[in-house]
Amino acid sequence: MHIQDIFAGHRTTFSFEFFPPATDAASEELFRNIASLQELQPSFVSVTYGAGGSTRDRTHDLVVRIQKETDLVAVSHLTCVCHELSEMTAILDRYAASGIKNILALAGDPPRTMPNYDRSKDAFKYADELVRFVRSRTNAPDPRGFGIGVAGFPEGHPGCPNRLQEMDHLKRKVDAGADYICTQLFFENRDFYDFRERCELAGIKVPILAGIMPIASKAGMVRMAQFALGARVPAKLMRAVSRCADDASVARVGTSWATEQCADLLHNGVRGIHFYTLNKSDATRQIYQNLGVADSAALRAS
């Protein structure tokens, strides 16, 4: 299904994100988790993408397998980093041939194993250039072309401290052909509401999805801050986590915090919630239970 049809049919979307594991055994375990999450009836699921060739094939294989073996709509991430134009063309041709209709277009970061990577070799440096290229493809499985999502940063893009300039960059991505914005994770909803209002002021009218990632462990909280540069962990949440004696307690705190975020977002008319699952099903399933529903259809109805 094309992402435009999903937004037309779902007044509120609920989506899950996964990353391709490094081994076949882990891939099988992940696929079992993905299959079990079908019961929650997400609007779509997305699969992240490793730059520098680290997980490219695994991303493609996982997206295609989701498309063929489940009832889920799969969205594949694609980054500018480490790609010449011929590689970009081949990747999109491969997705088109596999029936993949939707792409999340990102600037991306060089792999940690390539700290001195020369970005001048890349076909595109910025996400708006990638969006424009994806939009120009004429062999997509849908006559409207690929459905395209882009990233947004409620607390500010880590590479752009000028918040006014940041909105100009985001507007360029949307004007280049993006169908929706999916935000980086955040822990304070007021940051999302401020971001949403600034998008409105900038004339950005596409759906904006709120990125939610429950904290699962103390070490995980540290990794989150590193993974999502610029994401701020509120002192109240840090204090609650510091009181926990073990990671099981941390996970309960993290899930409770994320549940409250989701309830408030729904109350304030969020267009969609995007769960960063870390390839697990437990926390996402628990949030649905905490909200008192069995699946996404029940959440939309409420």
Backbone as JSON, one array per atom type, in Angstrom:
{
  "sequence": "MHIQDIFAGHRTTFSFEFFPPATDAASEELFRNIASLQELQPSFVSVTYGAGGSTRDRTHDLVVRIQKETDLVAVSHLTCVCHELSEMTAILDRYAASGIKNILALAGDPPRTMPNYDRSKDAFKYADELVRFVRSRTNAPDPRGFGIGVAGFPEGHPGCPNRLQEMDHLKRKVDAGADYICTQLFFENRDFYDFRERCELAGIKVPILAGIMPIASKAGMVRMAQFALGARVPAKLMRAVSRCADDASVARVGTSWATEQCADLLHNGVRGIHFYTLNKSDATRQIYQNLGVADSAALRAS",
  "N": [[0.84, -1.19, 0.0], [0.5, 2.25, -0.75], [1.97, 5.02, 0.94], [0.48, 7.37, 0.97], [-2.13, 6.46, 0.72], [-2.39, 5.13, 3.13], [-2.34, 7.25, 5.0], [-4.62, 8.54, 4.15], [-6.55, 6.71, 4.84], [-6.26, 6.25, 7.58], [-6.86, 8.05, 10.36], [-5.24, 8.43, 12.5], [-2.0, 7.23, 12.62], [-0.13, 4.28, 13.47], [2.99, 3.07, 13.88], [5.86, 0.89, 13.54], [9.36, 0.56, 14.13], [12.23, -1.19, 12.96], [15.55, -2.66, 13.02], [17.97, -4.14, 10.81], [19.3, -7.21, 11.84], [22.65, -8.53, 12.5], [23.19, -11.19, 12.08], [22.1, -14.38, 10.79], [20.63, -15.95, 12.59], [19.74, -14.07, 14.48], [18.2, -12.57, 12.79], [16.1, -14.31, 12.22], [14.91, -14.48, 14.75], [14.12, -11.82, 15.07], [12.26, -11.67, 12.98], [10.27, -13.3, 13.95], [9.37, -11.73, 16.09], [8.43, -9.52, 14.67], [6.36, -10.71, 13.2], [4.68, -11.42, 15.32], [3.89, -8.95, 16.19], [2.07, -8.22, 14.33], [-0.45, -8.6, 15.31], [-1.09, -6.27, 16.58], [-1.82, -4.6, 14.6], [-0.36, -2.5, 13.05], [-0.06, 0.55, 11.17], [2.01, 0.73, 9.37], [5.35, -0.64, 8.98], [8.82, 0.1, 9.49], [12.2, -0.25, 8.26], [15.5, 0.14, 9.23], [18.64, 1.39, 7.89], [21.91, 0.53, 7.11], [24.79, 2.45, 6.59], [27.57, 2.46, 4.26], [27.54, -0.15, 3.41], [27.21, -2.01, 5.42], [24.8, -3.18, 6.34], [23.15, -3.22, 4.16], [22.17, -5.19, 2.3], [20.83, -6.87, 4.07], [18.86, -5.15, 5.02], [17.32, -4.8, 2.67], [16.55, -7.5, 2.21], [15.06, -8.05, 4.53], [12.98, -6.16, 4.38], [11.71, -6.97, 2.0], [10.95, -9.55, 2.74], [9.14, -9.03, 4.82], [7.2, -7.77, 3.31], [6.35, -9.86, 1.66], [5.71, -12.07, 3.32], [4.11, -11.33, 5.41], [1.22, -9.45, 6.55], [1.85, -6.84, 6.67], [2.66, -3.43, 5.84], [5.63, -2.41, 4.42], [8.25, -0.09, 4.92], [11.19, 1.15, 3.61], [14.25, 2.4, 4.84], [16.53, 4.81, 3.47], [19.69, 6.17, 2.9], [21.79, 9.05, 2.25], [24.5, 8.81, 2.59], [27.61, 7.35, 1.61], [27.01, 6.6, -1.04], [27.16, 6.44, -4.5], [25.73, 7.83, -7.51], [24.99, 5.81, -9.3], [24.71, 3.62, -7.59], [22.59, 4.4, -5.94], [20.58, 4.48, -7.87], [20.48, 1.76, -8.6], [19.67, 0.57, -6.19], [17.07, 1.65, -5.79], [15.87, 0.71, -8.1], [15.92, -1.99, -7.54], [14.23, -2.13, -5.33], [11.86, -1.28, -6.55], [11.42, -3.38, -8.34], [10.88, -5.34, -6.51], [8.47, -4.66, -5.49], [8.3, -2.79, -3.46], [6.94, 0.09, -2.12], [7.41, 2.35, -0.62], [9.62, 4.75, 0.85], [11.9, 5.91, 3.33], [13.6, 8.75, 3.38], [16.81, 9.79, 4.14], [19.51, 11.88, 5.35], [21.65, 10.73, 6.76], [24.48, 9.28, 8.55], [28.05, 8.85, 8.41], [29.46, 5.54, 8.74], [30.64, 4.36, 11.94], [33.01, 3.07, 11.67], [34.23, 4.39, 9.68], [35.45, 7.06, 10.15], [36.74, 9.17, 8.82], [35.49, 9.51, 6.44], [34.98, 10.69, 3.14], [32.65, 12.87, 2.21], [32.3, 14.12, -0.2], [32.29, 12.36, -2.26], [29.79, 11.29, -2.38], [26.63, 10.96, -4.03], [24.56, 12.57, -3.17], [24.36, 15.08, -0.72], [22.55, 16.15, 1.04], [19.3, 15.53, 2.5], [17.08, 16.58, 1.12], [17.9, 16.58, -1.51], [18.07, 13.86, -2.03], [15.37, 13.16, -1.67], [14.23, 14.52, -3.84], [15.42, 13.11, -5.93], [14.43, 10.48, -5.52], [11.72, 11.01, -5.87], [11.73, 11.57, -8.56], [11.93, 9.17, -9.87], [10.67, 6.96, -12.26], [9.9, 4.36, -12.41], [8.62, 3.27, -10.25], [6.54, 1.09, -8.19], [4.0, 2.16, -8.01], [1.84, 4.41, -9.72], [1.98, 7.0, -8.73], [4.53, 7.28, -7.97], [7.26, 6.59, -5.63], [6.22, 6.43, -2.21], [7.22, 8.82, 0.2], [9.01, 9.48, 3.12], [10.44, 11.73, 5.57], [12.89, 12.87, 8.0], [12.34, 14.54, 11.16], [13.16, 16.85, 13.82], [12.31, 17.34, 16.93], [13.63, 18.53, 19.12], [15.54, 19.98, 17.9], [17.81, 19.9, 15.17], [20.83, 18.1, 15.39], [22.96, 18.95, 13.84], [22.46, 21.53, 13.17], [22.35, 24.32, 14.76], [20.89, 26.65, 14.52], [17.66, 27.32, 14.85], [15.72, 28.54, 13.25], [16.81, 28.41, 10.69], [16.92, 25.68, 10.53], [14.22, 24.94, 10.17], [13.83, 25.94, 7.64], [15.4, 24.16, 6.17], [13.98, 21.79, 6.62], [11.56, 22.43, 5.4], [12.4, 22.52, 2.76], [12.86, 19.82, 2.26], [10.26, 18.81, 2.39], [9.03, 20.28, 0.36], [10.41, 19.22, -1.75], [9.17, 16.86, -2.2], [8.32, 15.17, -0.13], [6.09, 13.04, 1.68], [5.42, 12.81, 4.34], [6.49, 13.48, 7.75], [8.65, 12.0, 10.03], [9.48, 11.99, 13.37], [12.53, 12.33, 15.3], [13.27, 10.48, 18.3], [11.83, 11.55, 21.42], [11.36, 12.82, 24.78], [9.86, 14.65, 26.11], [6.74, 15.88, 25.67], [6.03, 18.51, 25.15], [8.07, 19.52, 23.6], [7.6, 18.29, 21.17], [5.07, 19.38, 20.51], [5.71, 22.07, 20.22], [7.45, 21.89, 18.06], [5.67, 20.92, 16.11], [3.95, 23.13, 15.89], [5.73, 25.04, 14.92], [6.28, 23.95, 12.45], [3.8, 24.29, 11.25], [3.71, 27.08, 11.15], [5.72, 27.45, 9.32], [4.55, 26.68, 7.02], [4.36, 23.99, 6.5], [2.57, 21.2, 5.72], [2.24, 18.47, 5.72], [1.57, 15.18, 7.2], [2.76, 14.69, 10.57], [4.64, 12.53, 12.39], [5.06, 11.26, 15.66], [7.97, 10.28, 17.29], [8.58, 7.62, 19.43], [10.39, 6.07, 22.0], [10.69, 3.69, 24.36], [12.58, 3.64, 27.37], [14.7, 0.98, 28.22], [16.75, 0.03, 29.8], [19.44, 1.03, 32.04], [21.92, 1.29, 30.79], [20.97, 1.34, 28.21], [19.67, 3.8, 28.16], [21.8, 5.57, 28.15], [22.93, 4.87, 25.68], [20.86, 5.63, 23.99], [20.91, 8.44, 24.21], [23.27, 8.88, 22.92], [22.82, 7.75, 20.41], [20.61, 9.22, 19.46], [21.41, 12.07, 18.88], [21.18, 15.09, 20.57], [18.77, 14.52, 21.77], [16.97, 14.96, 24.73], [17.03, 13.82, 28.01], [14.7, 14.1, 30.47], [15.1, 15.46, 33.79], [13.35, 14.44, 35.7], [12.68, 11.93, 34.67], [15.22, 10.76, 34.59], [15.74, 10.67, 37.33], [13.81, 8.87, 38.2], [14.67, 6.56, 36.88], [17.16, 6.24, 38.08], [16.48, 5.39, 40.6], [15.86, 2.76, 40.28], [16.48, -0.69, 40.88], [17.24, -2.68, 39.16], [17.42, -3.71, 35.67], [14.96, -4.66, 34.87], [13.17, -3.21, 36.42], [13.79, -0.68, 35.44], [12.83, -0.94, 32.83], [10.08, -1.08, 33.31], [9.6, 1.48, 34.32], [10.38, 2.98, 32.07], [8.51, 2.11, 30.15], [6.13, 2.95, 31.35], [6.5, 5.72, 31.32], [6.59, 6.2, 28.54], [4.03, 5.36, 27.89], [2.43, 7.32, 29.12], [3.27, 9.5, 27.59], [2.23, 8.72, 25.07], [-0.55, 8.63, 25.58], [-1.07, 11.33, 26.13], [-0.26, 12.5, 23.71], [-2.16, 11.4, 21.95], [-4.45, 12.53, 23.03], [-4.02, 15.11, 22.29], [-4.32, 15.2, 19.58], [-2.4, 13.95, 17.84], [-0.95, 13.1, 14.7], [0.22, 10.71, 14.13], [1.94, 7.94, 15.69], [5.15, 6.74, 16.06], [6.84, 3.94, 16.85], [9.96, 3.22, 18.12], [11.25, 0.24, 18.21], [13.5, -1.24, 18.95], [13.84, -3.77, 18.03], [12.35, -5.48, 19.62], [9.31, -6.86, 20.99], [7.99, -6.62, 23.39], [7.84, -4.14, 24.96], [6.38, -2.38, 23.3], [4.0, -3.81, 22.98], [3.19, -3.81, 25.68], [2.68, -1.11, 26.11], [0.39, -0.71, 24.54], [-1.35, -2.35, 25.99], [-1.35, -0.98, 28.44], [-2.66, 1.3, 27.65], [-5.11, 0.3, 27.39], [-6.09, -1.11, 25.19], [-6.42, -3.46, 22.46], [-5.34, -3.37, 19.94], [-4.2, -1.33, 17.11], [-6.44, -0.39, 15.74], [-8.36, -0.15, 17.74], [-7.17, 1.87, 19.23], [-7.35, 4.02, 17.43], [-10.1, 4.26, 17.31], [-10.66, 5.14, 19.84]],
  "CA": [[0.0, 0.0, 0.0], [1.22, 3.52, -0.81], [1.84, 5.75, 2.2], [-0.61, 8.35, 0.84], [-3.39, 5.75, 0.99], [-2.41, 4.86, 4.56], [-2.75, 8.47, 5.69], [-6.0, 8.83, 3.77], [-7.45, 5.76, 5.5], [-6.04, 6.22, 9.03], [-6.78, 9.41, 10.91], [-4.03, 8.37, 13.33], [-1.23, 6.05, 12.25], [0.73, 3.67, 14.49], [4.0, 2.37, 13.1], [6.96, 0.31, 14.31], [10.64, 0.57, 13.41], [13.17, -2.26, 13.26], [16.82, -2.58, 12.32], [18.37, -5.48, 10.36], [20.36, -7.81, 12.66], [23.89, -8.85, 11.8], [23.33, -12.63, 11.87], [20.89, -15.07, 10.33], [19.85, -16.38, 13.76], [19.07, -12.88, 15.02], [17.18, -12.18, 11.81], [14.94, -15.18, 12.42], [14.26, -14.06, 15.98], [13.45, -10.56, 14.78], [11.07, -11.88, 12.16], [9.22, -13.82, 14.83], [8.83, -10.58, 16.81], [7.65, -8.73, 13.71], [5.12, -11.44, 12.91], [3.79, -11.36, 16.48], [3.36, -7.59, 16.31], [0.95, -8.06, 13.4], [-1.7, -8.57, 16.08], [-1.37, -4.88, 16.97], [-2.32, -3.95, 13.39], [0.27, -1.21, 12.75], [-0.33, 1.13, 9.85], [3.15, 0.27, 8.57], [6.6, -0.83, 9.73], [9.97, 0.56, 8.72], [13.45, -0.96, 8.51], [16.61, 1.07, 9.11], [19.58, 1.13, 6.82], [23.29, 0.77, 7.5], [25.63, 3.05, 5.56], [28.84, 1.82, 4.03], [27.39, -1.54, 3.02], [27.21, -2.9, 6.57], [23.56, -3.96, 6.45], [22.29, -2.88, 3.03], [21.47, -6.36, 1.78], [19.92, -7.35, 5.11], [17.7, -4.26, 5.0], [16.49, -5.17, 1.53], [15.98, -8.83, 2.41], [14.04, -7.99, 5.57], [11.83, -5.42, 3.85], [11.02, -7.82, 1.03], [10.33, -10.67, 3.45], [7.96, -8.48, 5.48], [6.21, -7.51, 2.27], [5.86, -11.1, 1.06], [5.3, -13.11, 4.25], [3.2, -10.8, 6.42], [0.2, -8.53, 6.04], [2.31, -5.5, 7.02], [3.23, -2.55, 4.83], [7.02, -2.17, 4.78], [8.91, 1.12, 4.45], [12.63, 0.98, 3.71], [15.08, 3.59, 4.98], [17.6, 4.98, 2.49], [20.49, 7.32, 3.3], [22.68, 9.63, 1.24], [25.9, 8.5, 2.89], [28.29, 6.2, 1.0], [26.34, 6.17, -2.26], [27.26, 7.12, -5.77], [24.44, 7.89, -8.18], [24.67, 4.5, -9.88], [24.28, 2.76, -6.49], [21.24, 4.85, -5.59], [19.67, 4.03, -8.93], [20.34, 0.3, -8.52], [18.89, 0.24, -4.99], [15.66, 1.97, -6.02], [15.38, -0.23, -9.12], [15.72, -3.27, -6.86], [13.0, -2.01, -4.55], [10.73, -1.22, -7.48], [11.2, -4.74, -8.86], [10.38, -6.17, -5.4], [7.15, -4.17, -5.1], [8.37, -1.87, -2.31], [6.37, 1.34, -2.6], [7.64, 3.49, 0.28], [11.01, 4.99, 1.25], [12.19, 6.98, 4.27], [14.82, 9.33, 2.81], [17.57, 10.43, 5.21], [20.88, 12.27, 5.03], [22.47, 9.66, 7.3], [25.8, 9.55, 9.1], [29.04, 7.84, 8.03], [29.64, 4.48, 9.75], [31.67, 4.64, 12.94], [34.26, 2.49, 11.2], [34.75, 5.26, 8.62], [35.37, 8.41, 10.72], [37.29, 10.17, 7.92], [34.87, 9.32, 5.13], [34.88, 11.9, 2.33], [31.28, 12.99, 1.71], [32.28, 14.7, -1.55], [32.08, 11.27, -3.21], [28.38, 10.89, -2.39], [25.79, 11.61, -5.04], [23.77, 13.59, -2.5], [24.83, 15.42, 0.62], [21.41, 16.52, 1.88], [18.12, 14.69, 2.3], [16.15, 17.13, 0.12], [18.38, 16.13, -2.81], [17.66, 12.46, -2.15], [13.92, 13.16, -1.86], [13.97, 14.94, -5.22], [15.82, 12.02, -6.81], [13.45, 9.39, -5.36], [10.47, 11.47, -6.48], [11.87, 11.61, -10.02], [11.96, 7.82, -10.44], [9.43, 6.69, -13.01], [9.61, 2.92, -12.46], [8.09, 2.83, -8.96], [5.38, 0.18, -8.35], [2.76, 2.93, -7.99], [1.94, 5.52, -10.69], [2.3, 8.25, -8.04], [5.92, 7.23, -7.56], [7.45, 6.08, -4.28], [5.84, 7.24, -1.05], [8.48, 9.28, 0.78], [9.04, 10.12, 4.42], [11.7, 12.39, 5.96], [13.07, 12.99, 9.45], [12.2, 15.83, 11.83], [13.86, 16.84, 15.1], [11.58, 18.23, 17.85], [14.54, 19.27, 19.99], [16.54, 20.63, 17.07], [18.75, 19.03, 14.45], [22.15, 18.22, 16.02], [23.92, 19.61, 12.95], [22.01, 22.88, 12.8], [21.91, 25.0, 15.99], [19.97, 27.75, 14.19], [16.35, 26.68, 14.72], [14.99, 29.11, 12.12], [17.4, 27.81, 9.5], [16.53, 24.27, 10.54], [12.89, 24.82, 9.58], [13.99, 26.15, 6.2], [15.9, 22.9, 5.62], [12.87, 20.84, 6.66], [10.6, 22.84, 4.37], [12.94, 22.12, 1.47], [12.62, 18.38, 2.11], [8.85, 18.61, 2.11], [8.75, 20.83, -0.97], [11.03, 18.35, -2.75], [8.27, 15.76, -2.5], [8.05, 14.28, 1.01], [4.68, 12.84, 2.01], [5.22, 12.92, 5.78], [7.67, 13.68, 8.59], [8.74, 11.13, 11.21], [10.43, 12.69, 14.23], [13.47, 11.68, 16.2], [12.66, 10.21, 19.6], [11.83, 12.64, 22.41], [10.77, 12.39, 26.05], [8.98, 15.72, 26.59], [5.79, 16.15, 24.6], [5.96, 19.93, 24.8], [9.01, 19.74, 22.5], [6.91, 17.89, 19.93], [4.01, 20.34, 20.19], [6.37, 23.28, 19.73], [7.92, 21.56, 16.72], [4.49, 20.85, 15.24], [3.47, 24.49, 15.65], [6.69, 25.72, 14.06], [6.04, 23.42, 11.1], [2.6, 24.96, 10.75], [4.09, 28.45, 10.83], [6.58, 27.41, 8.14], [3.76, 26.26, 5.87], [4.5, 22.55, 6.3], [1.22, 20.68, 5.93], [2.2, 17.0, 5.66], [1.45, 14.56, 8.52], [3.96, 14.63, 11.4], [4.55, 11.38, 13.29], [5.86, 11.42, 16.87], [8.84, 9.14, 17.55], [8.59, 7.21, 20.84], [11.26, 4.92, 22.32], [10.74, 3.45, 25.81], [13.86, 3.26, 27.95], [14.63, -0.41, 28.66], [17.84, -0.25, 30.73], [20.28, 2.2, 32.31], [22.89, 1.38, 29.69], [20.22, 1.72, 27.03], [19.39, 5.24, 28.23], [23.03, 6.23, 27.7], [23.06, 4.64, 24.23], [19.84, 6.45, 23.34], [21.39, 9.82, 24.13], [24.33, 8.9, 21.92], [22.22, 7.44, 19.13], [19.74, 10.34, 19.07], [22.12, 13.26, 19.32], [20.28, 16.2, 20.82], [17.62, 14.1, 22.56], [17.16, 15.34, 26.12], [16.34, 12.99, 29.0], [14.3, 15.0, 31.56], [15.62, 15.12, 35.12], [12.35, 13.62, 36.39], [12.83, 10.56, 34.17], [16.52, 10.28, 35.06], [15.62, 10.37, 38.76], [13.03, 7.63, 38.32], [15.53, 5.46, 36.45], [18.25, 6.06, 39.06], [15.94, 4.69, 41.77], [15.62, 1.36, 39.94], [17.52, -1.61, 41.34], [17.67, -3.55, 38.07], [16.91, -3.28, 34.37], [13.53, -4.98, 34.78], [12.49, -2.05, 36.98], [13.98, 0.41, 34.49], [11.92, -1.16, 31.71], [8.73, -0.72, 33.75], [9.57, 2.94, 34.36], [10.42, 3.48, 30.7], [7.24, 1.83, 29.49], [5.13, 3.82, 31.95], [6.72, 7.09, 30.81], [6.18, 6.21, 27.14], [2.57, 5.24, 27.86], [1.89, 8.65, 29.42], [3.51, 10.3, 26.4], [1.29, 8.34, 24.02], [-1.9, 9.05, 25.98], [-1.14, 12.78, 25.96], [-0.2, 12.78, 22.27], [-3.46, 11.06, 21.37], [-5.4, 13.54, 23.51], [-3.73, 16.38, 21.6], [-4.53, 15.08, 18.14], [-1.22, 13.59, 17.06], [-1.32, 12.46, 13.43], [0.73, 9.36, 14.15], [2.98, 7.6, 16.66], [6.12, 5.83, 15.48], [7.54, 3.29, 17.95], [11.29, 2.66, 17.91], [11.06, -0.97, 19.0], [14.77, -1.91, 19.27], [13.67, -5.17, 17.58], [11.62, -6.25, 20.62], [7.87, -6.63, 20.94], [7.41, -6.54, 24.73], [7.5, -2.79, 25.42], [5.3, -1.85, 22.47], [2.77, -4.53, 23.36], [2.79, -3.36, 27.01], [2.09, 0.23, 25.99], [-0.98, -0.9, 24.07], [-2.12, -2.88, 27.12], [-1.51, 0.11, 29.41], [-3.66, 2.22, 27.11], [-6.4, -0.38, 27.5], [-6.59, -1.53, 23.87], [-5.8, -4.69, 21.94], [-4.65, -3.12, 18.68], [-4.22, 0.05, 16.62], [-7.8, -0.02, 15.36], [-9.01, 0.28, 18.96], [-6.6, 3.17, 19.58], [-7.95, 5.03, 16.56], [-11.52, 4.42, 17.68], [-10.76, 5.84, 21.13]],
  "C": [[0.88, 1.25, 0.0], [0.96, 4.31, 0.46], [0.73, 6.8, 2.13], [-1.96, 7.71, 1.14], [-3.51, 5.42, 2.48], [-2.88, 6.08, 5.33], [-4.2, 8.84, 5.36], [-6.98, 7.94, 4.54], [-7.35, 5.72, 7.01], [-5.92, 7.64, 9.57], [-5.61, 9.53, 11.88], [-3.29, 7.1, 12.95], [-0.39, 5.58, 13.44], [1.71, 2.78, 13.74], [5.15, 1.93, 13.99], [8.23, 0.33, 13.47], [11.54, -0.54, 13.91], [14.5, -1.98, 12.57], [17.26, -3.99, 11.94], [19.49, -6.05, 11.22], [21.55, -8.24, 11.81], [24.04, -10.33, 11.48], [22.01, -13.23, 11.4], [20.0, -15.49, 11.5], [19.07, -15.21, 14.35], [17.98, -12.4, 14.07], [15.92, -13.01, 11.97], [14.18, -14.8, 13.68], [13.5, -12.76, 15.78], [12.18, -10.8, 13.98], [9.93, -12.48, 12.97], [8.57, -12.69, 15.62], [7.95, -9.73, 15.9], [6.31, -9.41, 13.43], [4.15, -11.36, 14.08], [3.17, -9.98, 16.63], [2.27, -7.3, 15.28], [-0.37, -7.93, 14.14], [-2.08, -7.16, 16.48], [-1.84, -4.03, 15.79], [-1.69, -2.57, 13.14], [-0.09, -0.73, 11.35], [0.77, 0.76, 8.87], [4.32, 0.0, 9.51], [7.74, -0.35, 8.85], [11.23, -0.18, 9.16], [14.61, 0.0, 8.25], [17.66, 0.53, 8.15], [20.98, 1.47, 7.27], [24.11, 1.32, 6.35], [26.91, 2.24, 5.38], [28.74, 0.34, 3.71], [27.24, -2.51, 4.17], [25.95, -3.74, 6.66], [22.64, -3.73, 5.26], [21.48, -4.08, 2.54], [20.47, -6.9, 2.8], [18.69, -6.46, 5.2], [16.76, -4.65, 3.87], [15.8, -6.51, 1.74], [14.86, -8.81, 3.44], [12.8, -7.27, 5.08], [11.02, -6.29, 2.89], [10.31, -8.98, 1.74], [9.08, -10.2, 4.19], [6.83, -8.3, 4.48], [5.56, -8.8, 1.79], [5.21, -12.05, 2.06], [4.4, -12.61, 5.38], [2.15, -9.93, 5.75], [0.6, -7.07, 6.28], [2.81, -4.74, 5.8], [4.64, -2.17, 5.27], [7.54, -0.89, 4.13], [10.42, 0.93, 4.65], [13.33, 2.32, 3.88], [16.13, 3.6, 3.87], [18.36, 6.25, 2.85], [21.39, 7.78, 2.15], [24.1, 9.12, 1.38], [26.39, 7.25, 2.15], [27.61, 5.69, -0.27], [26.7, 7.06, -3.44], [25.9, 7.04, -6.46], [24.03, 6.53, -8.75], [24.16, 3.53, -8.81], [22.86, 3.12, -6.06], [20.22, 4.34, -6.61], [19.42, 2.53, -8.83], [19.49, -0.11, -7.32], [17.41, 0.49, -5.23], [15.07, 1.07, -7.1], [15.08, -1.59, -8.48], [14.45, -3.24, -6.02], [11.77, -1.99, -5.45], [10.39, -2.61, -8.0], [10.62, -5.66, -7.79], [9.01, -5.71, -4.9], [7.14, -3.28, -3.88], [7.95, -0.48, -2.77], [6.78, 2.56, -1.79], [9.07, 3.53, 0.79], [11.03, 6.08, 2.32], [13.56, 7.53, 3.89], [15.55, 10.17, 3.86], [18.95, 10.85, 4.72], [21.84, 11.19, 5.52], [23.82, 10.14, 7.81], [26.78, 8.49, 8.61], [29.16, 6.77, 9.11], [30.76, 4.85, 10.72], [33.03, 4.08, 12.53], [34.91, 3.32, 10.1], [34.72, 6.71, 9.08], [35.88, 9.51, 9.79], [36.7, 10.06, 6.51], [34.66, 10.66, 4.42], [33.5, 11.98, 1.69], [31.21, 13.55, 0.29], [32.06, 13.63, -2.62], [30.62, 10.85, -3.32], [27.61, 11.64, -3.45], [24.99, 12.76, -4.44], [24.33, 13.83, -1.11], [23.66, 15.65, 1.57], [20.17, 15.71, 1.5], [17.17, 15.25, 1.25], [16.58, 16.74, -1.29], [17.97, 14.68, -3.07], [16.16, 12.36, -2.39], [13.58, 13.5, -3.31], [14.31, 13.82, -6.2], [14.83, 10.86, -6.74], [12.13, 9.76, -6.04], [10.55, 11.42, -8.0], [11.83, 10.23, -10.67], [10.61, 7.48, -11.07], [9.06, 5.21, -13.03], [9.11, 2.39, -11.13], [6.86, 1.96, -9.17], [4.04, 0.9, -8.4], [2.89, 4.1, -8.96], [2.22, 6.87, -10.04], [3.77, 8.33, -7.67], [6.03, 6.62, -6.18], [6.8, 7.02, -3.27], [7.11, 7.59, -0.29], [8.25, 9.93, 2.14], [10.39, 10.76, 4.66], [11.72, 12.54, 7.47], [12.84, 14.42, 9.92], [12.78, 15.73, 13.24], [13.2, 17.83, 16.06], [12.48, 19.07, 18.74], [15.65, 19.97, 19.22], [17.47, 19.64, 16.42], [20.14, 19.21, 15.04], [23.18, 18.93, 15.15], [23.55, 21.02, 12.58], [21.48, 23.6, 14.05], [20.95, 26.16, 15.75], [18.6, 27.16, 13.9], [15.52, 27.26, 13.58], [15.49, 28.52, 10.81], [17.01, 26.34, 9.38], [15.16, 24.07, 9.89], [12.93, 25.07, 8.08], [14.45, 24.86, 5.52], [14.77, 21.86, 5.56], [11.85, 21.16, 5.58], [11.1, 22.45, 2.98], [12.73, 20.63, 1.22], [11.17, 18.11, 1.74], [8.51, 19.11, 0.71], [9.36, 19.99, -2.08], [10.18, 17.13, -3.06], [7.97, 14.81, -1.36], [6.56, 14.23, 1.32], [4.4, 12.99, 3.5], [6.56, 13.12, 6.48], [7.57, 12.71, 9.76], [9.82, 11.7, 12.13], [11.41, 11.75, 14.93], [12.77, 11.42, 17.53], [12.77, 11.43, 20.52], [11.11, 12.14, 23.65], [9.86, 13.45, 26.67], [8.04, 16.1, 25.47], [5.72, 17.62, 24.21], [6.95, 20.27, 23.68], [8.37, 19.37, 21.17], [5.85, 18.9, 19.55], [4.59, 21.64, 19.66], [6.86, 23.06, 18.3], [6.76, 21.53, 15.72], [3.96, 22.24, 14.9], [4.42, 25.26, 14.74], [6.59, 25.22, 12.63], [4.84, 24.11, 10.47], [2.93, 26.39, 10.33], [4.95, 28.52, 9.57], [5.83, 26.98, 6.88], [3.91, 24.79, 5.53], [3.19, 21.88, 6.67], [1.14, 19.16, 5.89], [2.05, 16.43, 7.06], [2.8, 14.48, 9.24], [3.76, 13.52, 12.43], [5.52, 11.57, 14.46], [6.65, 10.15, 17.15], [8.96, 8.83, 19.03], [9.48, 5.99, 21.03], [11.3, 4.74, 23.83], [12.15, 3.08, 26.26], [13.74, 1.85, 28.54], [15.7, -0.77, 29.68], [18.64, 1.02, 30.97], [21.31, 2.38, 31.21], [22.2, 1.81, 28.4], [19.91, 3.21, 26.99], [20.61, 6.02, 27.75], [23.2, 6.07, 26.19], [22.05, 5.47, 23.46], [20.33, 7.87, 23.13], [22.48, 9.95, 23.08], [23.76, 8.67, 20.53], [21.4, 8.61, 18.6], [20.37, 11.63, 19.56], [21.15, 14.43, 19.45], [19.06, 15.83, 21.64], [17.91, 14.33, 24.05], [16.36, 14.42, 27.02], [15.99, 13.89, 30.19], [14.82, 14.52, 32.91], [14.65, 14.21, 35.87], [12.46, 12.16, 35.96], [14.16, 9.97, 34.63], [16.46, 9.88, 36.54], [14.86, 9.06, 38.97], [13.87, 6.42, 37.93], [16.61, 5.19, 37.49], [17.78, 5.33, 40.31], [15.82, 3.19, 41.54], [16.8, 0.47, 40.34], [18.04, -2.5, 40.22], [17.0, -3.1, 36.78], [15.44, -3.64, 34.18], [12.7, -3.82, 35.32], [12.6, -0.85, 36.05], [13.0, 0.29, 33.33], [10.49, -0.79, 32.08], [8.58, 0.8, 33.8], [9.52, 3.51, 32.94], [9.12, 3.27, 29.96], [6.13, 2.71, 30.04], [5.25, 5.24, 31.42], [6.24, 7.19, 29.36], [4.67, 6.12, 27.0], [1.92, 6.6, 28.11], [2.11, 9.59, 28.23], [2.47, 10.01, 25.32], [-0.13, 8.8, 24.34], [-2.07, 10.55, 25.76], [-1.1, 13.17, 24.49], [-1.54, 12.51, 21.6], [-4.51, 12.09, 21.77], [-5.23, 14.85, 22.75], [-3.65, 16.22, 20.08], [-3.3, 14.77, 17.31], [-1.64, 12.84, 15.8], [-0.82, 11.02, 13.36], [1.78, 9.18, 15.22], [3.85, 6.51, 16.04], [6.97, 5.25, 16.61], [8.9, 2.76, 17.48], [11.39, 1.42, 18.8], [12.35, -1.61, 19.51], [14.67, -3.42, 19.02], [12.99, -6.07, 18.61], [10.13, -5.94, 20.51], [7.27, -6.31, 22.31], [6.95, -5.14, 25.1], [6.34, -2.21, 24.62], [3.97, -2.5, 22.83], [2.27, -4.06, 24.72], [2.17, -1.98, 26.97], [0.64, 0.13, 25.51], [-1.86, -1.4, 25.22], [-2.38, -1.79, 28.16], [-2.56, 1.12, 28.97], [-5.05, 1.59, 27.05], [-6.97, -0.87, 26.19], [-5.82, -2.77, 23.41], [-5.0, -4.44, 20.68], [-4.8, -1.67, 18.25], [-5.61, 0.52, 16.24], [-8.56, 0.49, 16.58], [-8.47, 1.63, 19.43], [-7.21, 4.29, 18.73], [-9.39, 5.3, 16.96], [-11.68, 5.21, 18.97], [-10.42, 7.3, 21.0]]
}
